[in-house]
Amino acid sequence: MYRGRLQRDLSLWVEKGLIQSPQASAIMADYDSRPASFSLGRVLSILAALLVGAAILLLVASNWELIPRLVRVSFMIALIWAFYLAGAAFTARGQTSLAAAMLLLGTLSFGGAMSLVGQMYHLSGDELTMMAVWFAIACIAAALFRSGSQVVIAGFLAWGYFALFLEENDLRWTGWAPWAPPAMAAIVLALIYYTGAGRARHLVYLLLIGWLTWIYSLHEDLMTAILFAAGGLLAFLAVSLPVSPLARMARNAGAAPAFYTFLFTSIGLFLIHAEIESGPRLIALGVATLAIAVAAITLCGRDNGAVRYSAYLVFAAEMLYLASETIGSIIGTSGFFLISGLLVALVAWIVVRLERRFSHGDRREARP
């Protein structure tokens, strides 16, 4: 899809005389020479690996009692080594799709082997420990083979650890285990920068947001909600303000840092709204929310569509909410719908103006 759009843009620029035809051909040749971000063969290889791994584990589990213990353990160890060695061989040959599939099978086999051997020998321990060891193996494989697929597996295993902890402890804070999810997120983030697996960032950001939201659920009060929103706003400004030392690093990471920090801020504002339901403080909160949405559009609206449309949504929702809580209670239902329609029209007008401004800015920059 992007290739077609790029080709159309280049053709248009050649017609306008902005670039020459050889330059456009060189740009397209450079784009085509890059490895594709999406490969159907790679996806099918990963799906095949998942199905084969599930088949092997189910076959071993179903005939577990018929196989001697020494043969069982030897078979699982040999299976794990075979998959990892095959992954190393395919990596050396540059066959990344097959390498990713073999490494995936190796990591899945390792997790299945831990579970089956634990059941066979009735080993003491808990599932959290097994999940942590499994996560560590995935991280080691990601570092050794510089595999993006292993980073994604490590991200999912970090989520699995967090979900398992919440289930076993009834959402309560118990011991030191709750610190593991952010630590795992930091490890996965380091592996992302090392391997270049940019899409795995979403798993890290969502894990951190989920973990912090759970922290709020343990201390539901106004001050915690304010700290939640303030922390998100500071993080958003840190990755968005041009003068911030983190802004350049965040831009290299794409649109995700600004979007997720703004999402975190929006969640914090929603939590504050849940604590403040009426009075002058609600008006002040509404004005602050609108100001934050406008600031987000001003800082990132032009280059970050995810932040721009999220800020539009926050702005419109806050306008309607304030109308429902203030004007709506005074003028009745019909008047509320009238005022709401006018407010939506105002928001639409603002959005159109901003979009035109961004479009004009892009055109000015495109001029030689």
ZIGINOR-V921275 format. One line per field, one symbol per residue. ss: DSSP state (~ for helix, > for strand, _ for the rest). Layout:
ss = ???
This chain:
ss = _~~~~~~~~~~~~~~~____~~~~~~~~~~~~~______~~~~~~~~~~~~~~~~~~~~~~~_~~~__~~~~~~~~~~~~~~~~~~~~~~~~___~~~~~~~~~~~~~~~~~~~~~~~~~~_____~~~~~~~~~~~~~~~~~~~__~~~~~~~~~~~~~~~~~~~~~________~~~~~~~~~~~~~~~~~~~__~~~~~~~~~~~~~~~~~~~~~___~~~~~~~~~~~~~~~~~~~______~~~~~~___~~~~~~~~~~~~~~~~~~~~____~~~~~~~~~~~~~~~~~~~~~____~~~~~~~~~~~~~~~~~~~~~~~~~~~~~~~~~~~~~~~~~~~~~~~~~~~~~~~~~~~~~~__
